[in-house]
Amino acid sequence: MSGRQALALQLQQLGLELLPAADDVVDVRTPDALWLRDALAALGIAVHALADGCRIPVPADANACAWLQRALAAALAPDALLLDLDGVLADIEGRRALVEPLVVEALAARWPLGVVTSCPRRLAESVLGRHGFAPFVRTVVCSEDGPGKPDPFPVRLALQRLGVTSAWMLGDNPSDVQAARAAGVVPLAIAPHGIGAEAHAERLRAAGAVRLVRGPADVASLRRR
């Protein structure tokens, strides 16, 4: 099977409609065209948005084609959702939750959840337990586990522990975005608010965040289907 055939088959399996196209590209119709373009761009792959879909160049190199297929799976059918702790699930300094446990439970019903944090394990587990998140989190990667963000190590370790290869990650700092991208994970970020919010939002976008969202509850509705 050629690289183009393998790519076309994967796109069909992901629920996208194939359109007639030249041999060196695959054109698809999808309501998620802008999402797909931006998610792939964050992973270093340029595609072109069409009026109602996307044009995806077919790489000539087998390794590049394999990377494109992995990136497509991450963008359109992630196997897991990774979350930062402080600033995403909880305000650790303020000792308050930023999201209801029911929201985390709903996300866990859709994806295996992992927490990737720079906090020490004892603190992370205490916060997750205090706010009722612990039953829904399958793995927690903490500062003791190895190099921290923006190194991709903790993100890759979370994927390994969850037994998956594709995911989205929601953080609140450029280091979260950078770590996710380096690990081949689609990076999302919390939209900042308050003093300095716009400058921080620009830093998140510059780091490569695909979307800025109000909170974890918004993640499930990013794609139209």
ABEGO torsion letter per residue (X at the ends): XBAAAAAAAAAAAAGBBBBBBBAABBBBBBAAAAAAAAAAAAAGBBBBBBAABBBBBBBABAAAAAAAAAAAAAAABBABBBBBABGAABBAAAGBBABBAAAAAAAAAABBBBBBBABBAAAAAAAAAAAGAAAABABBBBAAAEBBOABAAAAAAAAAAAGBABBBBBBABAAAAAAAAAAGBBBBBBBBBEBGAAAAAAAAAAAGBABBBABAAAAAAABAX
